[in-house]
């Protein structure tokens, strides 16, 4: 009982202190709404036109994406993209001839039930998984640009040559797409 009360106290503190930030939401019907935006933990957005407005809840299925202004005045931009029939929220890393998106993932490393024996676990790991969009098709590339995804950049032989010569490592996805968008367009 004591653990449950402690957990509820911590969670309520987190919810109370969670603040909406200035931003813009983009609805599927092409409407743009500027105001205060907060991403909900389990998906969707809470939106208020101003501090005195009522909260309106939007589900992921109603959204194309949203932008949130950070404290340093930079803007984080998120879009919902369809990948293998599933809509996913992705952070925009770069837009160009090839758009680059990222999703931060955390793996707890639990190996229970994987034949390693009871109580065995792997170290926790986390990082970015990248998605590339070209010609309105979004595909997952993972943490590095796999050789089978080279068809997306095959129209830039200088870039493929730089990768083969190891001037770019396959895990430098952001740098590779940046080079492509600047030099290969």
Secondary structure as UniProt FT lines:
FT   HELIX           2..17
FT   STRAND          21..27
FT   TURN            28..29
FT   STRAND          32..39
FT   TURN            41..42
FT   STRAND          45..48
FT   TURN            51..52
FT   STRAND          56..58
FT   HELIX           60..62
FT   STRAND          63..69
FT   TURN            71..72
FT   STRAND          75..83
FT   TURN            84..85
FT   STRAND          86..94
FT   STRAND          99..107
FT   TURN            112..115
FT   TURN            118..119
FT   STRAND          125..134
FT   TURN            135..136
FT   STRAND          137..142
FT   HELIX           147..152
FT   TURN            153..155
FT   HELIX           157..164
FT   TURN            165..166
FT   TURN            170..171
FT   HELIX           173..183
//
